[in-house]
Amino acid sequence: MYLEIITPEQTLFKGDVESILFPGSHGDFQVLNDHAPIVSTLTKGEVKIIGKMTIQEEAKDRFQFNEKQTILEIESGTVEMNNNQVTLLVD
């Protein structure tokens, strides 16, 4: 699925990933390829992204990396998934 992560200041990432775990307002949830369309608000927490990500140098300080996943700490946000395209708007 294609993921785009956008902040008020810049676009942090655009590219394909395998799955994403979100800190939803009503509990954590995960999206995979062919997930049903969804729009949700997010709370403070970790967005965990599985899949090879190439992060531009100016955005790398926003992410934590390990061999299994990439983590983005957020204060709040909104996510929309439709047709294997995920748009993540975060503060």
Biopython code that builds the backbone (N, CA, C, O; Angstrom):
import numpy as np
from Bio.PDB.StructureBuilder import StructureBuilder

atoms = [
    (1, "MET", "N", (0.840, -1.173, 0.000)),
    (1, "MET", "CA", (0.000, 0.000, 0.000)),
    (1, "MET", "C", (0.885, 1.236, 0.000)),
    (1, "MET", "O", (2.033, 1.194, 0.442)),
    (2, "TYR", "N", (0.342, 2.322, -0.496)),
    (2, "TYR", "CA", (1.095, 3.570, -0.622)),
    (2, "TYR", "C", (0.780, 4.463, 0.578)),
    (2, "TYR", "O", (-0.387, 4.704, 0.887)),
    (3, "LEU", "N", (1.819, 4.951, 1.249)),
    (3, "LEU", "CA", (1.672, 5.790, 2.436)),
    (3, "LEU", "C", (2.250, 7.171, 2.172)),
    (3, "LEU", "O", (3.333, 7.317, 1.607)),
    (4, "GLU", "N", (1.498, 8.177, 2.596)),
    (4, "GLU", "CA", (1.983, 9.557, 2.560)),
    (4, "GLU", "C", (1.794, 10.141, 3.958)),
    (4, "GLU", "O", (0.681, 10.158, 4.483)),
    (5, "ILE", "N", (2.897, 10.623, 4.566)),
    (5, "ILE", "CA", (2.859, 11.226, 5.902)),
    (5, "ILE", "C", (3.099, 12.717, 5.753)),
    (5, "ILE", "O", (4.127, 13.145, 5.229)),
    (6, "ILE", "N", (2.125, 13.512, 6.227)),
    (6, "ILE", "CA", (2.175, 14.963, 6.037)),
    (6, "ILE", "C", (2.042, 15.664, 7.386)),
    (6, "ILE", "O", (1.179, 15.316, 8.192)),
    (7, "THR", "N", (2.905, 16.659, 7.626)),
    (7, "THR", "CA", (2.785, 17.547, 8.788)),
    (7, "THR", "C", (2.448, 18.940, 8.262)),
    (7, "THR", "O", (2.491, 19.162, 7.052)),
    (8, "PRO", "N", (2.115, 19.877, 9.138)),
    (8, "PRO", "CA", (1.877, 21.244, 8.661)),
    (8, "PRO", "C", (3.114, 21.868, 7.994)),
    (8, "PRO", "O", (2.983, 22.762, 7.157)),
    (9, "GLU", "N", (4.306, 21.399, 8.365)),
    (9, "GLU", "CA", (5.541, 21.973, 7.844)),
    (9, "GLU", "C", (6.047, 21.308, 6.573)),
    (9, "GLU", "O", (6.611, 21.978, 5.708)),
    (10, "GLN", "N", (5.853, 19.984, 6.447)),
    (10, "GLN", "CA", (6.462, 19.274, 5.334)),
    (10, "GLN", "C", (5.838, 17.893, 5.138)),
    (10, "GLN", "O", (5.114, 17.394, 5.999)),
    (11, "THR", "N", (6.130, 17.298, 4.005)),
    (11, "THR", "CA", (5.795, 15.898, 3.769)),
    (11, "THR", "C", (6.985, 15.072, 4.257)),
    (11, "THR", "O", (8.108, 15.242, 3.783)),
    (12, "LEU", "N", (6.722, 14.172, 5.214)),
    (12, "LEU", "CA", (7.797, 13.381, 5.818)),
    (12, "LEU", "C", (8.147, 12.144, 5.004)),
    (12, "LEU", "O", (9.302, 11.719, 4.984)),
    (13, "PHE", "N", (7.147, 11.561, 4.329)),
    (13, "PHE", "CA", (7.400, 10.315, 3.609)),
    (13, "PHE", "C", (6.337, 10.090, 2.553)),
    (13, "PHE", "O", (5.168, 10.419, 2.752)),
    (14, "LYS", "N", (6.750, 9.527, 1.428)),
    (14, "LYS", "CA", (5.856, 9.034, 0.378)),
    (14, "LYS", "C", (6.454, 7.740, -0.136)),
    (14, "LYS", "O", (7.610, 7.720, -0.561)),
    (15, "GLY", "N", (5.686, 6.654, -0.106)),
    (15, "GLY", "CA", (6.202, 5.397, -0.633)),
    (15, "GLY", "C", (5.377, 4.205, -0.197)),
    (15, "GLY", "O", (4.404, 4.341, 0.543)),
    (16, "ASP", "N", (5.777, 3.038, -0.663)),
    (16, "ASP", "CA", (5.073, 1.794, -0.372)),
    (16, "ASP", "C", (5.548, 1.190, 0.942)),
    (16, "ASP", "O", (6.737, 1.215, 1.259)),
    (17, "VAL", "N", (4.593, 0.641, 1.707)),
    (17, "VAL", "CA", (4.874, -0.054, 2.961)),
    (17, "VAL", "C", (4.010, -1.311, 3.024)),
    (17, "VAL", "O", (3.096, -1.480, 2.218)),
    (18, "GLU", "N", (4.298, -2.191, 3.980)),
    (18, "GLU", "CA", (3.552, -3.442, 4.121)),
    (18, "GLU", "C", (2.342, -3.309, 5.038)),
    (18, "GLU", "O", (1.256, -3.779, 4.699)),
    (19, "SER", "N", (2.519, -2.668, 6.204)),
    (19, "SER", "CA", (1.418, -2.495, 7.150)),
    (19, "SER", "C", (1.730, -1.334, 8.079)),
    (19, "SER", "O", (2.876, -0.901, 8.202)),
    (20, "ILE", "N", (0.673, -0.835, 8.737)),
    (20, "ILE", "CA", (0.824, 0.302, 9.646)),
    (20, "ILE", "C", (-0.071, 0.068, 10.854)),
    (20, "ILE", "O", (-1.225, -0.337, 10.712)),
    (21, "LEU", "N", (0.468, 0.325, 12.050)),
    (21, "LEU", "CA", (-0.290, 0.248, 13.293)),
    (21, "LEU", "C", (-0.455, 1.668, 13.819)),
    (21, "LEU", "O", (0.524, 2.396, 13.984)),
    (22, "PHE", "N", (-1.710, 2.058, 14.082)),
    (22, "PHE", "CA", (-2.025, 3.426, 14.495)),
    (22, "PHE", "C", (-2.547, 3.480, 15.928)),
    (22, "PHE", "O", (-3.196, 2.540, 16.387)),
    (23, "PRO", "N", (-2.262, 4.596, 16.653)),
    (23, "PRO", "CA", (-2.871, 4.822, 17.969)),
    (23, "PRO", "C", (-4.212, 5.535, 17.790)),
    (23, "PRO", "O", (-4.281, 6.759, 17.901)),
    (24, "GLY", "N", (-5.267, 4.786, 17.517)),
    (24, "GLY", "CA", (-6.583, 5.366, 17.261)),
    (24, "GLY", "C", (-7.221, 5.944, 18.505)),
    (24, "GLY", "O", (-6.871, 5.570, 19.624)),
    (25, "SER", "N", (-8.148, 6.845, 18.311)),
    (25, "SER", "CA", (-8.859, 7.474, 19.426)),
    (25, "SER", "C", (-9.629, 6.459, 20.262)),
    (25, "SER", "O", (-9.856, 6.678, 21.452)),
    (26, "HIS", "N", (-10.034, 5.340, 19.641)),
    (26, "HIS", "CA", (-10.781, 4.301, 20.353)),
    (26, "HIS", "C", (-9.980, 3.006, 20.456)),
    (26, "HIS", "O", (-10.551, 1.924, 20.590)),
    (27, "GLY", "N", (-8.659, 3.122, 20.392)),
    (27, "GLY", "CA", (-7.785, 1.954, 20.511)),
    (27, "GLY", "C", (-6.905, 1.789, 19.284)),
    (27, "GLY", "O", (-7.201, 2.323, 18.215)),
    (28, "ASP", "N", (-5.831, 1.052, 19.448)),
    (28, "ASP", "CA", (-4.892, 0.819, 18.350)),
    (28, "ASP", "C", (-5.554, -0.023, 17.266)),
    (28, "ASP", "O", (-6.402, -0.869, 17.551)),
    (29, "PHE", "N", (-5.155, 0.221, 16.013)),
    (29, "PHE", "CA", (-5.637, -0.598, 14.910)),
    (29, "PHE", "C", (-4.576, -0.649, 13.825)),
    (29, "PHE", "O", (-3.714, 0.224, 13.727)),
    (30, "GLN", "N", (-4.661, -1.693, 13.014)),
    (30, "GLN", "CA", (-3.678, -1.925, 11.967)),
    (30, "GLN", "C", (-4.372, -1.944, 10.614)),
    (30, "GLN", "O", (-5.514, -2.390, 10.497)),
    (31, "VAL", "N", (-3.661, -1.447, 9.578)),
    (31, "VAL", "CA", (-4.160, -1.558, 8.212)),
    (31, "VAL", "C", (-3.132, -2.307, 7.370)),
    (31, "VAL", "O", (-1.923, -2.148, 7.537)),
    (32, "LEU", "N", (-3.653, -3.131, 6.459)),
    (32, "LEU", "CA", (-2.860, -3.916, 5.520)),
    (32, "LEU", "C", (-3.393, -3.632, 4.123)),
    (32, "LEU", "O", (-4.386, -2.921, 3.970)),
    (33, "ASN", "N", (-2.742, -4.184, 3.106)),
    (33, "ASN", "CA", (-3.246, -4.063, 1.744)),
    (33, "ASN", "C", (-4.704, -4.501, 1.681)),
    (33, "ASN", "O", (-5.111, -5.432, 2.377)),
    (34, "ASP", "N", (-5.480, -3.831, 0.852)),
    (34, "ASP", "CA", (-6.893, -4.145, 0.606)),
    (34, "ASP", "C", (-7.784, -3.965, 1.830)),
    (34, "ASP", "O", (-8.864, -4.552, 1.902)),
    (35, "HIS", "N", (-7.342, -3.164, 2.788)),
    (35, "HIS", "CA", (-8.180, -2.835, 3.948)),
    (35, "HIS", "C", (-9.384, -2.040, 3.463)),
    (35, "HIS", "O", (-9.292, -1.295, 2.488)),
    (36, "ALA", "N", (-10.496, -2.198, 4.135)),
    (36, "ALA", "CA", (-11.693, -1.422, 3.811)),
    (36, "ALA", "C", (-11.401, 0.068, 3.988)),
    (36, "ALA", "O", (-10.563, 0.436, 4.812)),
    (37, "PRO", "N", (-12.081, 0.931, 3.227)),
    (37, "PRO", "CA", (-11.877, 2.376, 3.406)),
    (37, "PRO", "C", (-12.156, 2.773, 4.853)),
    (37, "PRO", "O", (-13.085, 2.273, 5.486)),
    (38, "ILE", "N", (-11.326, 3.687, 5.357)),
    (38, "ILE", "CA", (-11.456, 4.118, 6.747)),
    (38, "ILE", "C", (-10.949, 5.552, 6.888)),
    (38, "ILE", "O", (-10.013, 5.968, 6.205)),
    (39, "VAL", "N", (-11.585, 6.293, 7.786)),
    (39, "VAL", "CA", (-11.100, 7.600, 8.227)),
    (39, "VAL", "C", (-11.156, 7.563, 9.747)),
    (39, "VAL", "O", (-12.178, 7.185, 10.318)),
    (40, "SER", "N", (-10.059, 7.956, 10.415)),
    (40, "SER", "CA", (-10.019, 7.894, 11.867)),
    (40, "SER", "C", (-9.163, 9.012, 12.428)),
    (40, "SER", "O", (-8.205, 9.456, 11.797)),
    (41, "THR", "N", (-9.522, 9.460, 13.623)),
    (41, "THR", "CA", (-8.667, 10.389, 14.359)),
    (41, "THR", "C", (-7.671, 9.572, 15.175)),
    (41, "THR", "O", (-7.943, 8.433, 15.556)),
    (42, "LEU", "N", (-6.521, 10.173, 15.435)),
    (42, "LEU", "CA", (-5.452, 9.501, 16.169)),
    (42, "LEU", "C", (-5.113, 10.289, 17.417)),
    (42, "LEU", "O", (-5.286, 11.507, 17.464)),
    (43, "THR", "N", (-4.628, 9.582, 18.427)),
    (43, "THR", "CA", (-4.212, 10.213, 19.674)),
    (43, "THR", "C", (-2.696, 10.149, 19.794)),
    (43, "THR", "O", (-2.013, 9.582, 18.941)),
    (44, "LYS", "N", (-2.190, 10.733, 20.856)),
    (44, "LYS", "CA", (-0.755, 10.713, 21.115)),
    (44, "LYS", "C", (-0.282, 9.261, 21.220)),
    (44, "LYS", "O", (-0.901, 8.438, 21.896)),
    (45, "GLY", "N", (0.818, 8.969, 20.544)),
    (45, "GLY", "CA", (1.350, 7.620, 20.600)),
    (45, "GLY", "C", (2.301, 7.346, 19.455)),
    (45, "GLY", "O", (2.833, 8.266, 18.833)),
    (46, "GLU", "N", (2.507, 6.072, 19.188)),
    (46, "GLU", "CA", (3.452, 5.638, 18.156)),
    (46, "GLU", "C", (2.721, 5.088, 16.943)),
    (46, "GLU", "O", (1.846, 4.231, 17.068)),
    (47, "VAL", "N", (3.087, 5.586, 15.769)),
    (47, "VAL", "CA", (2.673, 4.979, 14.510)),
    (47, "VAL", "C", (3.802, 4.022, 14.137)),
    (47, "VAL", "O", (4.949, 4.440, 13.982)),
    (48, "LYS", "N", (3.474, 2.736, 13.993)),
    (48, "LYS", "CA", (4.484, 1.721, 13.700)),
    (48, "LYS", "C", (4.295, 1.246, 12.264)),
    (48, "LYS", "O", (3.231, 0.752, 11.891)),
    (49, "ILE", "N", (5.345, 1.405, 11.472)),
    (49, "ILE", "CA", (5.277, 1.121, 10.043)),
    (49, "ILE", "C", (6.194, -0.055, 9.728)),
    (49, "ILE", "O", (7.376, -0.048, 10.072)),
    (50, "ILE", "N", (5.632, -1.060, 9.070)),
    (50, "ILE", "CA", (6.388, -2.237, 8.641)),
    (50, "ILE", "C", (6.625, -2.113, 7.139)),
    (50, "ILE", "O", (5.700, -1.847, 6.372)),
    (51, "GLY", "N", (7.856, -2.305, 6.739)),
    (51, "GLY", "CA", (8.213, -2.222, 5.324)),
    (51, "GLY", "C", (9.440, -1.338, 5.160)),
    (51, "GLY", "O", (9.723, -0.485, 6.001)),
    (52, "LYS", "N", (10.148, -1.546, 4.089)),
    (52, "LYS", "CA", (11.365, -0.775, 3.836)),
    (52, "LYS", "C", (10.991, 0.664, 3.500)),
    (52, "LYS", "O", (10.230, 0.919, 2.567)),
    (53, "MET", "N", (11.539, 1.604, 4.277)),
    (53, "MET", "CA", (11.250, 3.021, 4.067)),
    (53, "MET", "C", (12.548, 3.764, 3.817)),
    (53, "MET", "O", (13.540, 3.555, 4.515)),
    (54, "THR", "N", (12.536, 4.622, 2.829)),
    (54, "THR", "CA", (13.655, 5.513, 2.578)),
    (54, "THR", "C", (13.203, 6.907, 2.983)),
    (54, "THR", "O", (12.393, 7.534, 2.301)),
    (55, "ILE", "N", (13.738, 7.384, 4.103)),
    (55, "ILE", "CA", (13.359, 8.684, 4.657)),
    (55, "ILE", "C", (14.378, 9.716, 4.216)),
    (55, "ILE", "O", (15.585, 9.486, 4.291)),
    (56, "GLN", "N", (13.879, 10.868, 3.750)),
    (56, "GLN", "CA", (14.791, 11.942, 3.368)),
    (56, "GLN", "C", (15.535, 12.446, 4.604)),
    (56, "GLN", "O", (15.004, 12.433, 5.714)),
    (57, "GLU", "N", (16.761, 12.887, 4.391)),
    (57, "GLU", "CA", (17.653, 13.291, 5.476)),
    (57, "GLU", "C", (17.018, 14.325, 6.413)),
    (57, "GLU", "O", (17.167, 14.217, 7.631)),
    (58, "GLU", "N", (16.319, 15.316, 5.873)),
    (58, "GLU", "CA", (15.749, 16.375, 6.706)),
    (58, "GLU", "C", (14.590, 15.906, 7.586)),
    (58, "GLU", "O", (14.176, 16.635, 8.487)),
    (59, "ALA", "N", (14.058, 14.707, 7.344)),
    (59, "ALA", "CA", (12.948, 14.185, 8.146)),
    (59, "ALA", "C", (13.370, 13.049, 9.074)),
    (59, "ALA", "O", (12.564, 12.613, 9.896)),
    (60, "LYS", "N", (14.589, 12.560, 8.974)),
    (60, "LYS", "CA", (15.031, 11.381, 9.735)),
    (60, "LYS", "C", (14.944, 11.569, 11.246)),
    (60, "LYS", "O", (14.731, 10.595, 11.968)),
    (61, "ASP", "N", (15.102, 12.788, 11.739)),
    (61, "ASP", "CA", (15.065, 13.006, 13.180)),
    (61, "ASP", "C", (13.672, 12.788, 13.774)),
    (61, "ASP", "O", (13.542, 12.690, 14.995)),
    (62, "ARG", "N", (12.638, 12.710, 12.952)),
    (62, "ARG", "CA", (11.268, 12.476, 13.419)),
    (62, "ARG", "C", (10.974, 10.988, 13.643)),
    (62, "ARG", "O", (9.977, 10.647, 14.279)),
    (63, "PHE", "N", (11.828, 10.105, 13.130)),
    (63, "PHE", "CA", (11.575, 8.668, 13.143)),
    (63, "PHE", "C", (12.580, 7.921, 14.013)),
    (63, "PHE", "O", (13.703, 8.377, 14.225)),
    (64, "GLN", "N", (12.150, 6.759, 14.512)),
    (64, "GLN", "CA", (13.025, 5.805, 15.186)),
    (64, "GLN", "C", (13.045, 4.544, 14.318)),
    (64, "GLN", "O", (12.011, 4.137, 13.790)),
    (65, "PHE", "N", (14.205, 3.937, 14.175)),
    (65, "PHE", "CA", (14.346, 2.793, 13.294)),
    (65, "PHE", "C", (14.860, 1.578, 14.050)),
    (65, "PHE", "O", (15.690, 1.704, 14.951)),
    (66, "ASN", "N", (14.364, 0.397, 13.680)),
    (66, "ASN", "CA", (14.980, -0.861, 14.082)),
    (66, "ASN", "C", (14.809, -1.842, 12.933)),
    (66, "ASN", "O", (14.235, -1.488, 11.903)),
    (67, "GLU", "N", (15.292, -3.060, 13.088)),
    (67, "GLU", "CA", (15.273, -3.995, 11.963)),
    (67, "GLU", "C", (13.869, -4.455, 11.585)),
    (67, "GLU", "O", (13.671, -4.967, 10.483)),
    (68, "LYS", "N", (12.897, -4.284, 12.467)),
    (68, "LYS", "CA", (11.542, -4.769, 12.196)),
    (68, "LYS", "C", (10.575, -3.684, 11.740)),
    (68, "LYS", "O", (9.665, -3.957, 10.957)),
    (69, "GLN", "N", (10.761, -2.448, 12.225)),
    (69, "GLN", "CA", (9.772, -1.408, 11.947)),
    (69, "GLN", "C", (10.368, -0.011, 12.072)),
    (69, "GLN", "O", (11.467, 0.186, 12.590)),
    (70, "THR", "N", (9.598, 0.941, 11.577)),
    (70, "THR", "CA", (9.930, 2.354, 11.720)),
    (70, "THR", "C", (8.837, 2.966, 12.579)),
    (70, "THR", "O", (7.654, 2.700, 12.365)),
    (71, "ILE", "N", (9.225, 3.787, 13.551)),
    (71, "ILE", "CA", (8.268, 4.362, 14.493)),
    (71, "ILE", "C", (8.267, 5.880, 14.363)),
    (71, "ILE", "O", (9.317, 6.518, 14.296)),
    (72, "LEU", "N", (7.057, 6.442, 14.329)),
    (72, "LEU", "CA", (6.862, 7.881, 14.299)),
    (72, "LEU", "C", (6.018, 8.265, 15.508)),
    (72, "LEU", "O", (4.875, 7.826, 15.631)),
    (73, "GLU", "N", (6.571, 9.077, 16.396)),
    (73, "GLU", "CA", (5.830, 9.581, 17.563)),
    (73, "GLU", "C", (4.945, 10.745, 17.109)),
    (73, "GLU", "O", (5.409, 11.663, 16.433)),
    (74, "ILE", "N", (3.657, 10.693, 17.491)),
    (74, "ILE", "CA", (2.747, 11.777, 17.123)),
    (74, "ILE", "C", (2.020, 12.299, 18.362)),
    (74, "ILE", "O", (1.875, 11.590, 19.359)),
    (75, "GLU", "N", (1.574, 13.533, 18.281)),
    (75, "GLU", "CA", (0.737, 14.129, 19.327)),
    (75, "GLU", "C", (-0.734, 13.886, 19.032)),
    (75, "GLU", "O", (-1.523, 13.617, 19.938)),
    (76, "SER", "N", (-1.096, 13.983, 17.754)),
    (76, "SER", "CA", (-2.459, 13.734, 17.296)),
    (76, "SER", "C", (-2.413, 13.653, 15.782)),
    (76, "SER", "O", (-1.377, 13.905, 15.165)),
    (77, "GLY", "N", (-3.544, 13.299, 15.189)),
    (77, "GLY", "CA", (-3.565, 13.237, 13.743)),
    (77, "GLY", "C", (-4.848, 12.655, 13.204)),
    (77, "GLY", "O", (-5.793, 12.375, 13.942)),
    (78, "THR", "N", (-4.855, 12.482, 11.892)),
    (78, "THR", "CA", (-5.973, 11.897, 11.171)),
    (78, "THR", "C", (-5.404, 10.979, 10.106)),
    (78, "THR", "O", (-4.379, 11.284, 9.496)),
    (79, "VAL", "N", (-6.064, 9.859, 9.884)),
    (79, "VAL", "CA", (-5.628, 8.937, 8.841)),
    (79, "VAL", "C", (-6.821, 8.601, 7.952)),
    (79, "VAL", "O", (-7.948, 8.447, 8.424)),
    (80, "GLU", "N", (-6.547, 8.492, 6.670)),
    (80, "GLU", "CA", (-7.547, 8.041, 5.712)),
    (80, "GLU", "C", (-6.925, 6.953, 4.854)),
    (80, "GLU", "O", (-5.800, 7.094, 4.375)),
    (81, "MET", "N", (-7.666, 5.860, 4.662)),
    (81, "MET", "CA", (-7.221, 4.794, 3.750)),
    (81, "MET", "C", (-8.332, 4.537, 2.758)),
    (81, "MET", "O", (-9.493, 4.368, 3.128)),
    (82, "ASN", "N", (-7.955, 4.510, 1.482)),
    (82, "ASN", "CA", (-8.910, 4.228, 0.421)),
    (82, "ASN", "C", (-8.131, 3.708, -0.781)),
    (82, "ASN", "O", (-7.162, 4.337, -1.206)),
    (83, "ASN", "N", (-8.538, 2.578, -1.330)),
    (83, "ASN", "CA", (-7.893, 1.995, -2.509)),
    (83, "ASN", "C", (-6.387, 1.798, -2.314)),
    (83, "ASN", "O", (-5.596, 2.145, -3.190)),
    (84, "ASN", "N", (-5.997, 1.245, -1.177)),
    (84, "ASN", "CA", (-4.586, 0.972, -0.854)),
    (84, "ASN", "C", (-3.719, 2.223, -0.830)),
    (84, "ASN", "O", (-2.508, 2.146, -1.038)),
    (85, "GLN", "N", (-4.329, 3.364, -0.577)),
    (85, "GLN", "CA", (-3.593, 4.612, -0.422)),
    (85, "GLN", "C", (-3.914, 5.178, 0.957)),
    (85, "GLN", "O", (-5.073, 5.429, 1.286)),
    (86, "VAL", "N", (-2.859, 5.375, 1.760)),
    (86, "VAL", "CA", (-3.012, 5.871, 3.135)),
    (86, "VAL", "C", (-2.440, 7.276, 3.208)),
    (86, "VAL", "O", (-1.292, 7.515, 2.833)),
    (87, "THR", "N", (-3.264, 8.208, 3.700)),
    (87, "THR", "CA", (-2.799, 9.565, 3.937)),
    (87, "THR", "C", (-2.845, 9.792, 5.441)),
    (87, "THR", "O", (-3.897, 9.674, 6.068)),
    (88, "LEU", "N", (-1.691, 10.120, 6.008)),
    (88, "LEU", "CA", (-1.552, 10.334, 7.443)),
    (88, "LEU", "C", (-1.191, 11.797, 7.677)),
    (88, "LEU", "O", (-0.117, 12.251, 7.280)),
    (89, "LEU", "N", (-2.100, 12.535, 8.326)),
    (89, "LEU", "CA", (-1.872, 13.936, 8.675)),
    (89, "LEU", "C", (-1.572, 13.976, 10.159)),
    (89, "LEU", "O", (-2.404, 13.568, 10.970)),
    (90, "VAL", "N", (-0.373, 14.470, 10.537)),
    (90, "VAL", "CA", (0.041, 14.423, 11.935)),
    (90, "VAL", "C", (0.570, 15.772, 12.416)),
    (90, "VAL", "O", (1.035, 16.604, 11.637)),
    (91, "ASP", "N", (0.476, 15.950, 13.751)),
    (91, "ASP", "CA", (1.029, 17.141, 14.422)),
    (91, "ASP", "C", (2.321, 16.757, 15.083)),
    (91, "ASP", "O", (2.967, 17.597, 15.709)),
]
sb = StructureBuilder()
sb.init_structure("model")
sb.init_model(0)
sb.init_chain("A")
sb.init_seg("    ")
for serial, (resi, resn, name, xyz) in enumerate(atoms, 1):
    if name == "N":
        sb.init_residue(resn, " ", resi, " ")
    sb.init_atom(name, np.array(xyz, "f"), 0.0, 1.0, " ", f" {name:<3s}", serial, name[0])
structure = sb.get_structure()
